[in-house]
Amino acid sequence: MDKNVAVNADGQELEQPLVTVDEDQKQETSQEEKPAEEVKPKAKRTSKKATIVSEEEKTEQEDVVSEIQEEQTAEVGEPETDSKTKKNKKMKEKDKKQLAEKKEKLKKKKAAAKKKEKAKDKKKEKAKKARLKAKAKKKEKAKKAKEKAKAKKIAKKKAKRAKSKKKK
């Protein structure tokens, strides 16, 4: 059998036997795999919540796997990679802090804008009430003036009648 020469992390050479696979074995394994792929059971309908939960679980699992891989590479890797991962973590933390600050600023801006909008609405409402009040005052003044004019007319007519009675 042929031997492969490999080098481990310590720099020692290791001899590994070269593995050969017969063509018959390849065909058997490929034939066994195909029917399993072709026969798929129908997927049941799931609720949106279930799909969201399953997606979240998948992402959590991927995160855990990636963290484990990072830890393994950090343990096996050189100290330079450790410093790089530390720098990356610091950068990520900085980015997270910056995002949090930006979100906070946006919240403050939105709150201030809302406050201004409310003040504007109050001002508009106050102006509207003042206009309505002024209009009502004007109407009342006009009504009083009309009544005064009517009373004057009546007084004139009375005076005329009194004059004409005296002349008779």
ROTITI-693116 format. One record per residue (C-alpha): residue number from 1; residue in one letter; x, y, z. Coordinates in Angstrom, 2 decimals. Example, Ala and Ser with C-alpha at 12.3 -4.5 7.8 and 13.67 -1.06 7.14 Angstrom:
REM residues 2
<r resi="1" resn="A" X="12.30" Y="-4.50" Z="7.80"/>
<r resi="2" resn="S" X="13.67" Y="-1.06" Z="7.14"/>
REM end
This chain:
REM residues 168
<r resi="1" resn="M" X="0.00" Y="0.00" Z="0.00"/>
<r resi="2" resn="D" X="1.07" Y="3.55" Z="-0.64"/>
<r resi="3" resn="K" X="1.72" Y="5.78" Z="2.31"/>
<r resi="4" resn="N" X="0.95" Y="9.46" Z="2.68"/>
<r resi="5" resn="V" X="3.27" Y="11.65" Z="4.72"/>
<r resi="6" resn="A" X="1.55" Y="14.25" Z="6.88"/>
<r resi="7" resn="V" X="2.88" Y="16.83" Z="9.30"/>
<r resi="8" resn="N" X="1.12" Y="17.47" Z="12.61"/>
<r resi="9" resn="A" X="1.05" Y="20.72" Z="14.61"/>
<r resi="10" resn="D" X="4.29" Y="19.88" Z="16.42"/>
<r resi="11" resn="G" X="6.15" Y="19.49" Z="13.15"/>
<r resi="12" resn="Q" X="6.55" Y="15.73" Z="13.39"/>
<r resi="13" resn="E" X="6.08" Y="13.70" Z="10.24"/>
<r resi="14" resn="L" X="3.41" Y="11.05" Z="10.41"/>
<r resi="15" resn="E" X="2.95" Y="8.22" Z="7.94"/>
<r resi="16" resn="Q" X="-0.63" Y="7.48" Z="6.98"/>
<r resi="17" resn="P" X="-1.72" Y="4.62" Z="4.75"/>
<r resi="18" resn="L" X="-3.39" Y="5.73" Z="1.52"/>
<r resi="19" resn="V" X="-6.98" Y="4.54" Z="1.49"/>
<r resi="20" resn="T" X="-8.26" Y="3.11" Z="-1.78"/>
<r resi="21" resn="V" X="-11.92" Y="2.46" Z="-2.45"/>
<r resi="22" resn="D" X="-13.08" Y="-0.16" Z="-4.90"/>
<r resi="23" resn="E" X="-15.40" Y="0.92" Z="-7.70"/>
<r resi="24" resn="D" X="-17.97" Y="-1.66" Z="-6.55"/>
<r resi="25" resn="Q" X="-18.10" Y="-0.05" Z="-3.13"/>
<r resi="26" resn="K" X="-18.53" Y="3.41" Z="-4.69"/>
<r resi="27" resn="Q" X="-21.46" Y="2.22" Z="-6.80"/>
<r resi="28" resn="E" X="-23.14" Y="0.57" Z="-3.81"/>
<r resi="29" resn="T" X="-22.87" Y="3.69" Z="-1.67"/>
<r resi="30" resn="S" X="-24.09" Y="5.94" Z="-4.47"/>
<r resi="31" resn="Q" X="-27.07" Y="3.65" Z="-5.14"/>
<r resi="32" resn="E" X="-27.96" Y="3.58" Z="-1.47"/>
<r resi="33" resn="E" X="-27.96" Y="7.35" Z="-1.24"/>
<r resi="34" resn="K" X="-30.11" Y="8.10" Z="-4.29"/>
<r resi="35" resn="P" X="-33.36" Y="6.41" Z="-3.19"/>
<r resi="36" resn="A" X="-33.15" Y="8.14" Z="0.17"/>
<r resi="37" resn="E" X="-33.00" Y="11.52" Z="-1.54"/>
<r resi="38" resn="E" X="-35.80" Y="10.77" Z="-4.01"/>
<r resi="39" resn="V" X="-38.33" Y="9.61" Z="-1.43"/>
<r resi="40" resn="K" X="-39.24" Y="12.68" Z="0.56"/>
<r resi="41" resn="P" X="-42.24" Y="12.74" Z="2.87"/>
<r resi="42" resn="K" X="-44.59" Y="15.65" Z="2.33"/>
<r resi="43" resn="A" X="-43.90" Y="18.45" Z="4.73"/>
<r resi="44" resn="K" X="-46.80" Y="19.39" Z="6.94"/>
<r resi="45" resn="R" X="-47.85" Y="22.98" Z="7.02"/>
<r resi="46" resn="T" X="-46.46" Y="24.75" Z="9.99"/>
<r resi="47" resn="S" X="-47.49" Y="27.99" Z="11.53"/>
<r resi="48" resn="K" X="-45.43" Y="31.10" Z="10.99"/>
<r resi="49" resn="K" X="-44.44" Y="31.08" Z="14.65"/>
<r resi="50" resn="A" X="-43.06" Y="27.54" Z="14.35"/>
<r resi="51" resn="T" X="-41.02" Y="28.44" Z="11.28"/>
<r resi="52" resn="I" X="-39.67" Y="31.56" Z="13.00"/>
<r resi="53" resn="V" X="-38.76" Y="29.55" Z="16.09"/>
<r resi="54" resn="S" X="-37.04" Y="26.88" Z="14.00"/>
<r resi="55" resn="E" X="-35.11" Y="29.55" Z="12.09"/>
<r resi="56" resn="E" X="-34.04" Y="31.12" Z="15.37"/>
<r resi="57" resn="E" X="-32.91" Y="27.72" Z="16.66"/>
<r resi="58" resn="K" X="-30.91" Y="27.15" Z="13.48"/>
<r resi="59" resn="T" X="-29.20" Y="30.52" Z="13.80"/>
<r resi="60" resn="E" X="-28.47" Y="29.85" Z="17.48"/>
<r resi="61" resn="Q" X="-26.96" Y="26.48" Z="16.57"/>
<r resi="62" resn="E" X="-24.88" Y="28.08" Z="13.83"/>
<r resi="63" resn="D" X="-23.69" Y="30.72" Z="16.30"/>
<r resi="64" resn="V" X="-22.72" Y="28.05" Z="18.81"/>
<r resi="65" resn="V" X="-20.91" Y="26.03" Z="16.14"/>
<r resi="66" resn="S" X="-19.06" Y="29.10" Z="14.89"/>
<r resi="67" resn="E" X="-18.08" Y="30.05" Z="18.47"/>
<r resi="68" resn="I" X="-16.78" Y="26.53" Z="19.09"/>
<r resi="69" resn="Q" X="-14.82" Y="26.63" Z="15.86"/>
<r resi="70" resn="E" X="-13.38" Y="30.02" Z="16.79"/>
<r resi="71" resn="E" X="-12.35" Y="28.70" Z="20.20"/>
<r resi="72" resn="Q" X="-10.74" Y="25.64" Z="18.64"/>
<r resi="73" resn="T" X="-8.86" Y="27.70" Z="16.08"/>
<r resi="74" resn="A" X="-7.82" Y="30.11" Z="18.81"/>
<r resi="75" resn="E" X="-6.48" Y="27.26" Z="20.93"/>
<r resi="76" resn="V" X="-4.63" Y="25.61" Z="18.03"/>
<r resi="77" resn="G" X="-3.62" Y="28.82" Z="16.27"/>
<r resi="78" resn="E" X="-0.75" Y="31.13" Z="17.02"/>
<r resi="79" resn="P" X="-0.87" Y="34.01" Z="19.50"/>
<r resi="80" resn="E" X="-1.24" Y="36.43" Z="16.58"/>
<r resi="81" resn="T" X="-4.63" Y="34.96" Z="15.75"/>
<r resi="82" resn="D" X="-5.61" Y="35.33" Z="19.40"/>
<r resi="83" resn="S" X="-4.78" Y="39.01" Z="19.27"/>
<r resi="84" resn="K" X="-6.70" Y="39.29" Z="15.98"/>
<r resi="85" resn="T" X="-9.77" Y="37.65" Z="17.48"/>
<r resi="86" resn="K" X="-9.48" Y="39.93" Z="20.49"/>
<r resi="87" resn="K" X="-9.25" Y="42.92" Z="18.18"/>
<r resi="88" resn="N" X="-12.26" Y="41.65" Z="16.22"/>
<r resi="89" resn="K" X="-14.20" Y="41.23" Z="19.43"/>
<r resi="90" resn="K" X="-13.25" Y="44.74" Z="20.52"/>
<r resi="91" resn="M" X="-14.29" Y="46.10" Z="17.14"/>
<r resi="92" resn="K" X="-17.58" Y="44.23" Z="17.36"/>
<r resi="93" resn="E" X="-18.16" Y="45.63" Z="20.84"/>
<r resi="94" resn="K" X="-17.37" Y="49.14" Z="19.57"/>
<r resi="95" resn="D" X="-19.76" Y="48.65" Z="16.66"/>
<r resi="96" resn="K" X="-22.45" Y="47.44" Z="19.05"/>
<r resi="97" resn="K" X="-21.89" Y="50.47" Z="21.29"/>
<r resi="98" resn="Q" X="-22.03" Y="52.80" Z="18.28"/>
<r resi="99" resn="L" X="-25.23" Y="51.17" Z="17.07"/>
<r resi="100" resn="A" X="-26.75" Y="51.50" Z="20.53"/>
<r resi="101" resn="E" X="-25.75" Y="55.17" Z="20.63"/>
<r resi="102" resn="K" X="-27.21" Y="55.77" Z="17.18"/>
<r resi="103" resn="K" X="-30.44" Y="54.09" Z="18.21"/>
<r resi="104" resn="E" X="-30.56" Y="56.21" Z="21.34"/>
<r resi="105" resn="K" X="-29.99" Y="59.38" Z="19.31"/>
<r resi="106" resn="L" X="-32.73" Y="58.37" Z="16.89"/>
<r resi="107" resn="K" X="-35.10" Y="57.76" Z="19.80"/>
<r resi="108" resn="K" X="-34.27" Y="61.20" Z="21.21"/>
<r resi="109" resn="K" X="-34.75" Y="62.83" Z="17.81"/>
<r resi="110" resn="K" X="-38.09" Y="61.09" Z="17.35"/>
<r resi="111" resn="A" X="-39.19" Y="62.13" Z="20.81"/>
<r resi="112" resn="A" X="-38.17" Y="65.73" Z="20.15"/>
<r resi="113" resn="A" X="-39.96" Y="65.71" Z="16.80"/>
<r resi="114" resn="K" X="-43.06" Y="64.28" Z="18.44"/>
<r resi="115" resn="K" X="-42.89" Y="66.95" Z="21.12"/>
<r resi="116" resn="K" X="-42.58" Y="69.69" Z="18.48"/>
<r resi="117" resn="E" X="-45.48" Y="68.22" Z="16.54"/>
<r resi="118" resn="K" X="-47.64" Y="68.18" Z="19.66"/>
<r resi="119" resn="A" X="-46.70" Y="71.80" Z="20.44"/>
<r resi="120" resn="K" X="-47.55" Y="72.76" Z="16.84"/>
<r resi="121" resn="D" X="-50.91" Y="71.02" Z="17.10"/>
<r resi="122" resn="K" X="-51.63" Y="72.79" Z="20.40"/>
<r resi="123" resn="K" X="-50.72" Y="76.13" Z="18.83"/>
<r resi="124" resn="K" X="-52.98" Y="75.46" Z="15.85"/>
<r resi="125" resn="E" X="-55.83" Y="74.44" Z="18.13"/>
<r resi="126" resn="K" X="-55.34" Y="77.58" Z="20.24"/>
<r resi="127" resn="A" X="-55.34" Y="79.79" Z="17.11"/>
<r resi="128" resn="K" X="-58.48" Y="78.05" Z="15.86"/>
<r resi="129" resn="K" X="-60.25" Y="78.65" Z="19.17"/>
<r resi="130" resn="A" X="-59.14" Y="82.31" Z="19.14"/>
<r resi="131" resn="R" X="-60.52" Y="82.74" Z="15.59"/>
<r resi="132" resn="L" X="-63.81" Y="81.16" Z="16.55"/>
<r resi="133" resn="K" X="-64.00" Y="83.36" Z="19.65"/>
<r resi="134" resn="A" X="-63.27" Y="86.49" Z="17.61"/>
<r resi="135" resn="K" X="-65.90" Y="85.47" Z="15.06"/>
<r resi="136" resn="A" X="-68.46" Y="84.93" Z="17.81"/>
<r resi="137" resn="K" X="-67.57" Y="88.33" Z="19.32"/>
<r resi="138" resn="K" X="-67.98" Y="89.98" Z="15.94"/>
<r resi="139" resn="K" X="-71.38" Y="88.36" Z="15.45"/>
<r resi="140" resn="E" X="-72.48" Y="89.45" Z="18.90"/>
<r resi="141" resn="K" X="-71.31" Y="93.03" Z="18.22"/>
<r resi="142" resn="A" X="-73.16" Y="93.08" Z="14.91"/>
<r resi="143" resn="K" X="-76.28" Y="91.74" Z="16.58"/>
<r resi="144" resn="K" X="-76.12" Y="94.44" Z="19.28"/>
<r resi="145" resn="A" X="-75.57" Y="97.13" Z="16.65"/>
<r resi="146" resn="K" X="-78.59" Y="95.83" Z="14.71"/>
<r resi="147" resn="E" X="-80.74" Y="95.84" Z="17.82"/>
<r resi="148" resn="K" X="-79.55" Y="99.36" Z="18.64"/>
<r resi="149" resn="A" X="-80.42" Y="100.57" Z="15.15"/>
<r resi="150" resn="K" X="-83.84" Y="98.91" Z="15.42"/>
<r resi="151" resn="A" X="-84.44" Y="100.56" Z="18.80"/>
<r resi="152" resn="K" X="-83.42" Y="103.91" Z="17.34"/>
<r resi="153" resn="K" X="-85.87" Y="103.49" Z="14.49"/>
<r resi="154" resn="I" X="-88.65" Y="102.62" Z="16.85"/>
<r resi="155" resn="A" X="-87.80" Y="105.64" Z="19.03"/>
<r resi="156" resn="K" X="-87.93" Y="107.92" Z="15.94"/>
<r resi="157" resn="K" X="-91.33" Y="106.57" Z="14.97"/>
<r resi="158" resn="K" X="-92.61" Y="107.11" Z="18.50"/>
<r resi="159" resn="A" X="-91.29" Y="110.65" Z="18.50"/>
<r resi="160" resn="K" X="-93.03" Y="111.33" Z="15.15"/>
<r resi="161" resn="R" X="-96.28" Y="109.96" Z="16.47"/>
<r resi="162" resn="A" X="-96.00" Y="112.03" Z="19.63"/>
<r resi="163" resn="K" X="-95.35" Y="115.17" Z="17.54"/>
<r resi="164" resn="S" X="-98.24" Y="114.50" Z="15.26"/>
<r resi="165" resn="K" X="-100.56" Y="113.96" Z="18.28"/>
<r resi="166" resn="K" X="-99.49" Y="117.25" Z="19.80"/>
<r resi="167" resn="K" X="-100.21" Y="119.09" Z="16.56"/>
<r resi="168" resn="K" X="-103.69" Y="117.76" Z="16.36"/>
REM end
